Every structure is written in structure tokens, then in C-alpha cells.
Amino acid sequence: MFRPKIPTMPTPTGLVSPPAVVQPTVVQTVQQPLAPVAPPARTTVQITPGTALAVIGAGTAVVLVVGTVLVSMLLATAVTAASVAVCALVIRSLMTSSAKRR
């Protein structure tokens, strides 16, 4: 009952061809003298005042956006903690007042 039943391999039907035989091929390499390679030419980057201002503006925008996201996450955590604390105080007050009435 608890033994797995292993399926049997189905027998092929119709024409069965033998497996194809792969013949290895020989690759001949021809050694050619290497040509001297010139070092790549370095390109110089020209930073114009407009480009510098654009980079500074983009960096400032990124810092402001990341700061806003982090501050909003901190604020959400603080609000959640405060509301949990208020709920705990209310539940504690209700439990102590119901114990005094008995």
C-alpha cells in the first residue's frame, strides 16, 4: 500500500532506427604570425559648465528623493509605534477597570 508504483517504460511502436553514430572530425589549425596591436586611443572627456551644472542638479535631486523616502519611512514607523502604544494603554485601562468592578 505504501510502496510507490514505478511506471514501466513504454515500448516503442512503429519503425525504430538505430542511434546515429557521430564521427569525430579533425580540425587543422594554421599558425599565422600575430600582427602588433596598437594600444587603444584614449578619448578625453570634456566637461562644460552646463554639463557640470546638470550633474550637480541630478545629484541633488537624487539626494532629495532618497532623503524624502527615508524620512517618510521613519515617520510611518513612528506613527505606527505611537498608535500601538495608545492601543496598549486603552486595553490595559479597560482590563484594570473591569477587574475593579467585580
Secondary structure as UniProt FT lines:
FT   HELIX           49..101
//
